[in-house]
Amino acid sequence: MEINNIFLVSVKKQMLYYKTVSEKAMDQLEEEQLFASVNENTNSIATIIKHMAGNMLSRWTGFLNSDGEKEWRNRDSEFENTVNSKEEILKIWNEGWNCFFKAIEELKPEQLSQIIYIRNEGQTALDAINRQLAHYPYHIGQIVFYAKMLKKDEWTSLTIPKNKSNNYNAEKFAQEKSNKHFTDDELKKLQ
């Protein structure tokens, strides 16, 4: 398989993994906890979701042929708490992710070297994807960390549980060597 194809498959798998991790973190919360904020300088999980979705819709709508910072995007409003229900915030979340996955699915490997623009700054499509591979997991880490803080002792680990690394490694090394994406097993565990 050509390297550009491998890259696009990896992007899809990684982003599905991070999306799933976020959703499993949010599933552990009570609805009102999605809107909790420590102070006026911190964002609630709902606000982080609004921002991520706004970014996704702006960046991935017309990905190859229009600037990634759309004129219709109001980034500042993404940080205002205007959503009141889990159903509404998950709808916004899924709209953003659907836009992202649709754009990635339609992208052809040879288009990775095409120049696209974000705020009039040119970069390859590959660089723009890498930019989001860093941006979205950054915010997903915030969501998971916030959820862990809110749940305290009731938190169920989404990755390797604390003090269980040796068990995890023993299980992995007991298996035959294989060539697969790291998310293959991790997504199965999260299902």
Order of alpha helices (4+ residues) and beta strands (2+ residues): alpha-alpha-alpha-beta-beta-alpha-alpha-alpha
